[in-house]
Structure formats: C-alpha cells, structure tokens
Amino acid sequence: MMSGGPSDATHRKRRRRRGPKGAGDGPSIPRAVTTNGAGPEEEEVVEGKAMELDAAMSAAEVGGVVGSHLSETRFDECAVSPLSLKAVKDAGYERMTQVQEATLPIILRGEDVLAKAKTGTGKTVAFLLPAIEFLSTLPRSPSINLLVICPTRELANQVAAEARKLLKYHRSLGVQVVIGGTKLHQEQRSMQSNPCQILVATPGRLKDHLENTPGFSNRIKGVKVLVLDEADRLLDMGFRRDIEKIIAFIPKERQTLLFSATVPEEVRQISHVAMKRGYKFINTVKEGDEETHSQVTQMYMVAPLDLHFSILYNVLKKHVTEDADYKVSYLTDFFFLVSYLTITRLYIGDWSMCHCPSKLSGDCILYYCNGHQTCC
Ligand SMILES: Nc1ncnc2c1ncn2[C@@H]1O[C@H](COP(=O)(O)OP(=O)(O)OP(=O)(O)O)[C@@H](O)[C@H]1O
C-alpha cells in the first residue's frame, strides 16, 4: 500500500492459491487481487477495515447519499493535495466511501485497477480524485490526459459535473464532455477554442471525433489515464469493438482503471485487453450481496403474454398518479414497443424512445419523466 497513507496501518496481507470457483474464497470486501494476464492463479488479498465497518454501521448512523458505503477514513487523512481537499470539503464529502478508501492508495501509486462496486457508492470520485492529483503534476499542454468513457450521455454528464466540483481550485485543469445527440461541429469548436485535459465521452461520439475532428487523434495521444466507467454496461450495450478501436489510438504507457458494478467474463476479457499484467482487482461487493443499490426496491411479476399490456398499463397508471415527479425507464423489444406506444399514447401521454442499447437484440429503453423526455 502507499507508504504513509491511511491504509498502511489498517490493511494486512495474506497470500492464497486460488482453488475451484467458490472454494475457500475468504473475506470478500474490500480486497485487492493481483492478477497476471489470462486469469488469476495466485491472489494477494488485502483486507481492509471497511469489511468490519459494513457490518458495524447502519445507513441511519452514517446518513448521506451513500449511507452504509461510507468508511471511517477521512479525506484529510489521505495523501491528496490541499487544493483537492478544499474542493472535496466544499462538495460536502468528509469520509471516503469504501470503494474510495480501497482504491485511492493503489490508483495514486499509478497501478491499473479493476474495481467492482455497487452503483451509487462513489465510484466517480474514486477514479477522478487520484487522476486529478496526477494531472495536476503534469505540465500544461493542449493534450487530453484523462479520458473517461461512459456508456450513456447522462452518466457522462454526471461524471463531468463531479469533475468540475473536484477541479474547483485546480484552475489550470478543465473538463469537456463529448456525447451523442449533440451537434458534432459545436463540440469541435469548443474543443478547439478551449482544449481541456479531461475528456468525458460516450464511445460512439468519441469514435466520430477520432475519425472526423482534425487534430483530435493527436490530442488523444496525450492520454495518461484511461477510465472505463460502468464497464459492464459499456459491454452490454455492444461497445466492445468501439472500445478496442479507441484503445488502439491511446498510448500503451498509461494507467487504466475499470469500474464496474458486476464483473462478468466480458469485463474480465476487456481488462486483459486494456490493462497491464498484474493489475489489481478491488472487490467491494460482499459475496451474496445484491448487485444493485440497497435503496432501489426491486419487484417482479410473472404474467401470461396476453396480459402484459393491461398489467403494464395499470402499473404505470398507478405509479404516475402516486408520484408527481415520476420517471420511468422501460426495457422492451421493438415489436412490443410499437404496439404498446400506440395504446399508451392515447391514455398516458407521449413516450420518447431515446436509446437502443443493443442492435443485435433489438431491445429498446424508453424514458418518460412527467411529460419530458429524459436523456439516456
Ligand atoms: N465520500 C463521499 N461522501 C459523501 N457523498 C459522496 C462521496 N463520494 C461520492 N458521494 C456522492 O454520492 C453519490 C453517488 O456517487 P456516484 O454517482 O459517484 O456513485 P457511483 O458509484 O459512480 O454511481 P453510478 O454507478 O450510478 O455512477 C453522488 O451524489 C456523489 O456526489
């Protein structure tokens, strides 16, 4: 661990051989596992105090948006610059979340990290803060030094908003967003007039800029840190090829960080493509834990196909009457969607189809938010 960092005193190490799946898995959060290429043969497990903390603290005790995901380590105990600390304080963050506590020292050391953490547990700050610390030591240049690839426009905007908070006192650093659904030439102009060191992008638009924006492929050669945010969703949405193409443009000598709520085989595969051998795997999700945030209620209903229309219609109607600020995301296949829209338009209002995540499956996601289309 980083010398002098908060984790030195609180982590202990042990080595173990990896047996058959699930056998002797030991403690599961947070852990750093050193892997070597095709699959982890031998792991170095770093146990942290967040493990005990998770059991010891209730969401009510810790409060705040991230509730029981907060650790006991304060940001001002860490090796981050006074400028970042001031911004963190202004943002209202005092203690680190578990994923932030587990990853910060390792990312600050410049190592590649694959981090598994539930959604809403502070992953964005976990990669932005150490990356900004590193960027603040680089000489000023028109290059892009930090590239964050996100699966959706909404997430890209959220990441940029978080970056702006953390950059509050780093006046020489800036952030720009490039996402589909906006005018390419406007983005080109803004990048030319004000080239920023941090670029947050969705894969399709990023590829567009690589192919069509003069000078962009040179700027991207300056990337020192690459982040794939919500890597599982990026792959689910069919962006693997785009990501591989983008990676081919970026220097091999870089730090790569993958953050993901789940780590299926596809994420493992992309880690082997994108990251250096010996990258660290940090898992902050306990075995058997739900993959989704604890504050998201999930329900399901099994119904015969011919009743789907009427059941869905009634569920939605009830939902929109109970919650004035309602927001609905609705995943369906295209055929069902067309019939459904025809019916619901008449009774509920206009839906907006804003995303088809997988061209292969023909799935669509609809967003409807109290009369306004929301972005995806
Ligand atoms: N240390 C912290 N203390 C308090 N709040 C925090 C801390 N770190 C992040 N947050 C806040 O917690 C919320 C969730 O964080 P964030 O969106 O980064 O989570 P995430 O894991 O990236 O979620 P998603 O997977 O949805 O992107 C945000 O509102 C963020 O501002």
The ligand as a Gaussian input file, in Angstrom:
#p B3LYP/6-31G(d) Opt

LIG

0 1
 N      -17.177000      10.367000       0.072000
 C      -18.394000      10.767000      -0.186000
 N      -19.186000      11.240000       0.801000
 C      -20.457000      11.637000       0.548000
 N      -21.038000      11.597000      -0.665000
 C      -20.297000      11.130000      -1.698000
 C      -18.947000      10.691000      -1.517000
 N      -18.470000      10.276000      -2.717000
 C      -19.473000      10.430000      -3.600000
 N      -20.558000      10.950000      -2.999000
 C      -21.875000      11.245000      -3.594000
 O      -22.550000      10.001000      -3.679000
 C      -23.399000       9.966000      -4.831000
 C      -23.126000       8.705000      -5.606000
 O      -21.833000       8.773000      -6.107000
 P      -21.510000       8.344000      -7.599000
 O      -22.550000       8.823000      -8.545000
 O      -20.105000       8.705000      -7.838000
 O      -21.615000       6.788000      -7.416000
 P      -21.290000       5.759000      -8.498000
 O      -20.869000       4.548000      -7.762000
 O      -20.365000       6.321000      -9.519000
 O      -22.723000       5.551000      -9.093000
 P      -23.097000       5.180000     -10.584000
 O      -22.673000       3.757000     -10.713000
 O      -24.559000       5.429000     -10.613000
 O      -22.317000       6.100000     -11.467000
 C      -23.104000      11.248000      -5.605000
 O      -24.153000      12.162000      -5.324000
 C      -21.800000      11.760000      -5.032000
 O      -21.735000      13.159000      -5.080000

